[in-house]
Amino acid sequence: MTARTAGRALRPAGRAAALAVAATAVVFTATELLPGDAGELRTAGRASDEDVAAERERLGLDRPAAVRYLDWLYGLVRGDLGRSLAGGKPVATLFAERLPATAVLVVAALAVTVLLTATALTVAYLRGGRGGSAATGLAAVPQPVHAAVLGAVLAGLLGWLPPVSLLPPGGSPLADPRLLVLPALTLALPSAAFATVLLRGALADTLRRPHVADARLRGLPAPLVLHRHVLPFLYAPALQVTALLTGGLVAGTALAETLFGYPGTGQLLVSAVAVRDVPVIQAAALLPAAVLLLGMLLADLADRRTTAPGDPGPSVAAAGRTA
């Protein structure tokens, strides 16, 4: 490996590391801006100001914000997420109980997202890159609306699915896959619409390339043109969009899990916010950012390995402009 090649590989890693540090600063600042803290909420209305101050000191909340941030950052580097202020359990233990359920939900939602996006883009390809207004409309619909409609139709009207995912903490959703359907669809529908909007622009750019037009004029079958001349130019933006969507799906679990009673890390985040359990909030909020940064780093590295010099191909940014 030459020095130039090594430098090209290290640049994305350095950028990801810098963004990771920035993400920790944003997460910490956001938790600082929450009204009240664990010490105040646990003693409010039942203790004097001196007792509140003593509770805040016991929890370490009386230290300067900069000191607490550096202490948290040092713990992250060592793999220590801290302890819950509510129950005293290690945050890593709480996540170990909930993370498998969330991981299954995210994988299921991502699989449905990829399937729906691939179907929509295939239809767009057969139509010459035209259309897509339905995807734009679905992408603009808030996630709670998707959840309400899906629950009303699939659980209420048709009775095919349970309205809530009554899974005990630590239990496997694979024991009853029906519990995954409503939260997975709630996450997947807007994600697939968003991905279609982004990648439709990249598809339209690719279809305007001379070699694609030439292949069509020569009468090559549409599946062959798609496989040989179109898909190679969509790999890089597809990887970037997949990384973006995966981080978004992890972040979106908070709402979906709360609405359907699914006991994952998203529901843990919501309950932690209610009692200002800062270490749990910080870990849960940092998780989607870490997934997104890791995915974007892998997509960037893969793009640098597969993209020919002088031909960067369509990117997510270009896709957004075209869309």
N, C-alpha and C positions, 0 to 999 in steps of 0.2 A: 504494500500500500504506500503510495507516494505521500509526501507531506501535504500536497494540495488536496488529495482525496481525503486524507485524515482531517484536514481543516474543514472541508465541506461536510464531513460527518459530525464533527464536533460542534459546528455552529448551531444546528437545531437542538442539540442537547443543552448547550449553554443557554439558548433562548428559553427552552422549557424550564430549566432550573431557575432562571430569573423570573419567569412568570409564576412559578410555584411559590417563590418567596413573596411575590406581589399578592398572590392569592391568599397566603396566610395573613398578610397585613390587612387585606380587605375583610376577611372573615373576622379577625380579631376586632377591627374597628366597628364592624356591624354589631357584634355582641356587646361592645362597650356602649353603643347607642341605644340598646334596649332599655326601656324604662324600668327602673328598679333593679335589684339583684337578688341572689338567693338568700342573702342574710336578711334583707328587708322583708321579702315575701314570707320567709319562714317565721318571722317574729312580729309581723305587722299586726297591730291591734291587740297584741297580747304581752307586750314587753315595753320597757322604758327605752329611751334613747341610748342609755348606757348599755343595756342588754343587746340592743341592735348592733351597737359598735363592737361589743365583745363577740357577737356571732360573726360579724364580718371579718374580724381579726382572726377568729378560729378557722374560717374558710379561706383565709389569705386574700380576701378582697380589699383589704385596706392598703395594700402595697401599690406603688405607682404603676400606672398602666404600662409604661415602657418596660419596667422590671418584669411584670407578669407576662408581657408579650415575649420577651427574650427567654424567659424561663420555659414558656410553652414551646417556643421554637426549638430550644435545646432539647426538650423532651421528644419532640417529633423526630429530630435527627437521630436520637437514641432509640426510637421506636416506642416511646412511652407516651401514651395518649392522656395520661393523668387519671384521676379518680372522679367518679360522679359526686357532685355536691349533695345530691338528694339521698343517695343510699350508701355512698362510700365505696361502691364496687369499682374495680378498674374499668375504665371506659372500653378497653380492648375486650374485656369479658362480655360486656353488654353487646358489643358489636358482633362478637363471635356467635352469640345466641341468635341474633337477628339477620346477620349478613347473608347466610345461605338462602333464606326465604326471599330476600330482596334480589340476590343474584339470579335465582330461578325466574323471578318475575321479569327482570330486565332482559335476560336471555330470551324468554318467550316473547316479550314485546318487541325486541329487536328482530327476531325471526319473522314475526308478522309484518313488521315495518318493511323489512327487505323484500318480502314476498309481494306486498301491496305496491311498493315503489317500483319493483321490477315489472309488475303487470302494467302499471300506469305508463311507464316509460316505453314498454313494448308497443302499447296502443299509440302513444305519441309518435314513435318511430314509424309505424305503419301509416300514420297520417301525415308523415313528412315533417314532424316536429311541431305541428299546429295543435291548437286546443290547450286544455289545461286549466280552464276557468274554474272547474269544479274543485281541483286541488287547491287553487288559491283561496276559494271560499272556505273549504274545510280547514285550511291552515289558520284562518282568521278566527275560527270558532274557539272560544275558551275551553280548556280541559273539563271544567265542571259541567258544561253543557253536554259534552260527549258522554260523560259519566251518567248524567241524568237520563239522557235519551236511551243509552244502552241498557241501563238498569230498568227503566220503565218498559222497554220492549222485550228484552231477553229474559228478565227476571219477573216482571210484573204481568205483562200482557200474555206472553207465550209460556212463561213458567219453566223455561228450559234450564235456568241456572239459579243457584242460590243468590239472594240479594246481597249477602255479606259473606266474607271469607272467614268463617269461624275456625281459624287455624290456631292451635295453642302455640305460644312462643317456643321456638326450638323445634316445632313439628315440621314435617316435610310437606310442601304443597303438592308434591308428586303423588302422594297417597290418594288425593282426589283432585285430578287436573281441572275439574270444573271450577274450582276455587280461583284458578288463574285467569279464567276467560275474561271476566268483566274488567278487572284492573289492567290486564295486558292489552285488551282492546282500547281501553281509555287512554293508555299511553301510546299505543301504536297508531291509531287513526290520525291524530294531528301530526305526529312525527312523520308518517308516510306522506301526508299532504305537503309538509314543509320540505321534505327531501325531494319530492317530485318537482316542486316549484324551482328548487335550486338546480337540480340535475337536468331539468328540461331545457334550461338555457345552455348548458354544456352540450346537450344533445343537438340542439339547433345549430350551435356553432360548428359542431363536427359534421353535420349533414351538409353544411355549406362549403366544406373543404373540397378542393378540385378532385382529389382522388376518389371521394365518395360519389360525386356527381358523375365522374368517368365510369366508375363501376356500375352505376345504375344505367347509364347510357349503353353500356356493353351488354345489358340484359342479364346480369348476374342475379341469381335468386336472392330475394330479400333476406332470408336467414343467413346466407353466406356473406352478404355485404355487411350485415349487422355483426357477425362474428369476426370477420377478418379486417374490416375497414373502420368500423364505428367503435366497438367495445374497447380496443386498445387505447383510444383517446379518452375514454370515460373512467378508466381504472383509477387514475390519480384523484380526480374530483370525487369519485365515489368513495374512496378511502377517507378523504377529508370529511365528507358529509357523514359517513358512518361514525367517525370519531366524534364529530360534533353531536350527532344524535345520541350516541351512547352516554355521553356526559349529560345531555338533556334528559334522557330517560331516567338516569339515576337521580337527578334533581327532581324530576316529576313524580317520583314514587311517593314523596311526602303527601301530596294531595290524594293520589289514587289509593294509597294504603289507608289513609285516614277515612276516606269516603266509604270504602268497602270493608273496613275493619281488618285489614291484612297486616299481620304483625311483623313488619320489617323495619329497616333502619329509618325509613321515612316517617313511619308512625312514632318511632322513638324520638326523632327530631321534634315533632310537634309536641309530644308530651314534655320534652326537655325545655322547650321554649316557655311552656306554661309555668314552670317552676324556676326558670332562669338557671338551669343546670348548665353552666357555661362550658365545661369541658366536653360534655356530650354534644351540645349545640355546635361547638367548633369542629369536632371530629365529623359530625354528620354533614355539616356544611362544606367541609373541605373534601369530602369523599367524591362528589361529582366533579369538582375542579381537578382533582388528581386523575380521575378516569379520563376526563377530557384532554388534559395535557399529555398523558401517556398515549392516548389514541392519536392525537395530532402529531406527537413525536414519531410514532411508528409510521403513520401515514406519510410524513415528510421524508423520513429515511427511505421508505419504499418508493416514493416518487422520485427521489434523487437517483435511485438505482435503475429505475425503469424508463425515465424520461431521457430522450436523446438530446444531446447538446444542440442548442439553437432552436429547439422545438419544444417549448414548455407544455404545449397542449392546453386544453381548456382547464381553468381552475375554478374553484368555488367562487372567487371574486368575480371572474368573468361570467360565470353562470348567473350570479345574482344580477349583474348589469343587464344581461340578455333577458332574464326573466322579468 
